[in-house]
Amino acid sequence: MSFLLGPVSGALVAGGIYYGFSNLIQARTKQLSTDLHIQSTLLLHSPTPAWISTYPSPAASRVEHSPFISLIQAGWNEQLEKAFVGVGQADKHVSNAVGEFRNWAGRKLARKD
């Protein structure tokens, strides 16, 4: 009979823990549902508060465009574009020169053999 005492007591403890957590989750869910319903009702049936009209305008509408700054930025972007294109062309020229040097050096080394 003592061999049943361990499993039965373990089952009772596990059942108690399960029942406790189940009741806790059920009570919290019911309270959250009630709170959500109250908040929803308040939002649907309350008049528009006065402070909503005092919000600042959106940031996009507050940005001021300056033609002088736009002109400077356009010039800067053109100069950067020219610099990057120049670096790209220089890289191609260096690659071609290195390739020609390798061909020339390869011919020179082949003649010595």
VENJO-V803414 format. One record per helix or strand of 2 or more residues. SS is the DSSP state (2 for helix, 1 for strand). FROM is the first residue (numbers start at 1). LEN is the number of residues. Records with the same first field share a line. If there is no record, write none. Layout:
# VENJO-V803414
SS: FROM-LEN, FROM-LEN
This chain:
# VENJO-V803414
2: 2-44, 50-5, 59-4, 67-46
